[in-house]
């Protein structure tokens, strides 16, 4: 993805979901400022003003924190020599509502306060503040006279920037690692203010060699690079064809060379501006069998990004539980009739020539019943009556994920939709809350889970990694990504890194839609101007968002939420083919 694809966009409702573009967010236009728009400050450098007071020194130092990306030379000039040797500019603390306090002569300190927004570590991994973090944080800067001028001698190690500066100055890059089956690439987002292409490519290559973030340690493989490779000897030379020197790469087998090329082509695509790449070993070009030569491009390995996206076919339920398509036409067979009395449904066609697989729930509350099957063969109830959530298919797989109480289940289906295995999926429950909703990401690497109280209260939004191996599946490290006070009712994936949800915003409790990346960055909200609160949502790449609210279904398009029939279209639980 090039930088132009990541630029800020004005989301005026009704935009088509595609790749990393915006999602329609409101019935009224709303300007959204995403992270990583790569707009650098117009000033190239700043130096301490002679005779400046302590407050001004701190203020100017903070302004210099976003200058000279990757070097921060200006910021260092505000520090004493001793402070420069201790200061780490590869760690970032991000705050909002920043206030620079007055100088305290007694302590020699200036205190800066702000609302915690997040942190970046040396590897560019963004973390939200832990739950329970104070709503206000303080950062002390102690100053001394150095050759007659005030300079900072003690400060928090690392850069201190505002959320707006993070938005303006940092780019979202992506590392790619193969899943444990060496089948699909899993994205690992990282953030950096480096804009020089060669420096950026070197930074990304170093992080690739360093391996995935902790949450992905068990769900991806990090052994694509040759085992004997010394990361300090890996180099990148940006040119019309970029050369990446990786010692030992000629010794990899054909599959290993292809996987390495796939990782590099996707990870370095920004830095190379989509140009060709050649891997070298000791200066000798390495052959990549998949391309029949030594030069490869990102597009050569796009197939490794995940299973092919299904057609954006939309379905929803009528009040009698029958399934209809977006035009309101009933599906053929028993699904299109009130045979099962469904209250939620999920549909998938894992094989292009296979039957339409179905998972659905009938009934509500603790007496709900889960059914699976196919359009042609009908549905059969499975397991006991429980408070089942709406089921969700993992794209490209014959497996259904569903929650019941505090438990998540994975149900493996036969080619005709008959359950062959029902597993409880282990995960570290961050609370005793019930599973209110869940969805598996399009590439199958992550799961979004809403945990909260009993219906219809909703809950908080978490994201975790799906670990597959040794015939077992579990969820690792569910991380909270919804802000304090926000209530989420339902969630869906726009793409492997981005989510769209419905619920209530903090403070106002008004019904809202939410758009966010899986790490909680670029969280935006918009009012839903409908007469009832949305209770379910569905989105997919290349199509509009749909919600159901008050027994009617609504499609978002230019100008706001519209009824497919032009008036009010009865229906519930809209869902795209998964």
Buried (B, 14 or more C-beta within 10 A) or exposed (E): BEEEEBEBBEBBBBBBBBEBBBBBBBBEBBEBBBBBBBEBBEEEEBEBEEEBEBBBBBBBBBBBBBBBBBBBEBBBBBBBEEBBEEBEBBBBBBBEEBEBBEBEEEEBBBBBBBBBBBBBBEBBBBBBBEEEEEEEBEBBBBBBEBEEBBBBBBBBEBBBBBBBBBBBBBBBBBBBBBBBEBBBBBBBBBBBBBBBBBBBBBBBBBBBBEBBBEBBBBBBBBEBBBEEBEEEEBBBBBEEBBBBBBBBBBBBEEEBBBBBBBBBBBBBBBBBEBBBBBBBBEEEBBEBEBBEEBBBBBEBBEEBBBBEBBEBBBBBBBEEBBBBEBEBEBBEBBBBBEBBBBBBBBBBBBEEEBBBBBBBBBBEEEEBBBBBBBBBBBBEBBBEBBBBBBBBBBBBBBBBBBBBBEBBBBBBBBEBBEBEEBBEBBBEBBBEBBBBBBBBBBBBBBBBBBBBEEBEEBBBBBBBBBBBEEEEBBBBBBBBBBBEEBBBBBBBBBBBBBBBBBBBBEEEEEBBBBBBBBBBBBBBBBBBEBEBBBBBBBBBBEBBBBBBBBBBBBBBBEEBBBBBEEEBBBBBBBBBBB
